[in-house]
Amino acid sequence: MALASVARGAGGLAVSGHRGCFFAANSLKIRDGGWFPLVFGAAVFVLFVTWKRGRELLHHRLAEDALPLEAFAESLAFGGTTTIEGTAVFLCNDARFVPQAMLHSLKHFKALHAQVLVVSVRLREVPQVPASERVCAETLAPGFWRVFLDYGFKDDIDLPQALAQALLPGVDLDPMQVSYFLGRETLIPRMGSEMAYWRELLFVALFRNAGSATAFYRLPSNRVIELGSQVVL
């Protein structure tokens, strides 16, 4: 056993020595153009890390003022909210809380649709999710549902098609009768945040140029309503 341990230790030192020689030999090429892939890789790494950290910070800021969805749904039974005909679909990242778009809709329109679906899209770490496992829905209150749509990383996301297959009782998912509500945040960087100020500026630029949720979820553009809010990072 002692000889085996010594042999493994010697082998590890040999591998480390080979790696050191390999790095030293190739470091001579850095000034002759080898610096470019190093700089490019570092820049891509900074972009990915900044985007991930920025999304976490944004999620934290939104959760600070969020209302629990279940408690909100239960409060609807006490009345006080005007109900209008139709079906509203509110997209959100975290289905535990009331979507910001719903709060702004109540603030401006003073009403909710007769059927409300709070929809959250979840990406599984599998290539594809069978259609039979796509939809998971639960009723939180009469006419109020929380819906999860599961997709694999190779699946094509088509939210209207998935909802049409959900077959929720009493819900009219006629494409011409459904309104899709999206939240659009305007980010404001600030000094002294949990992330460096220059990284906040970078994240704001990345967020501003991100793809449209309407196109990503394949929503009919003439049925989409976007409600904006300002978020201080």
Secondary structure, 3 states (H helix, E strand, C coil): CHHHHHHHHHHHHHHHHHHHHHHHHHHCCHHHCCHHHHHHHHHHHHHHHHHHHHHHHHHHHHHHCCCEHHHHHHHHHHCCCEEEEEEEEEECCCCCECCHHHHHHHHHHCEEEEEEEEEEEEECCCCCCCHHHCEEEEEEECCEEEEEEEECCCCCCCHHHHHHCCCCCCCCCCCCCEEEEEEEEEEECCCCCCCCHHHHHHHHHHHHCCCCHHHHCCCCHHHEEEEEEEEEC
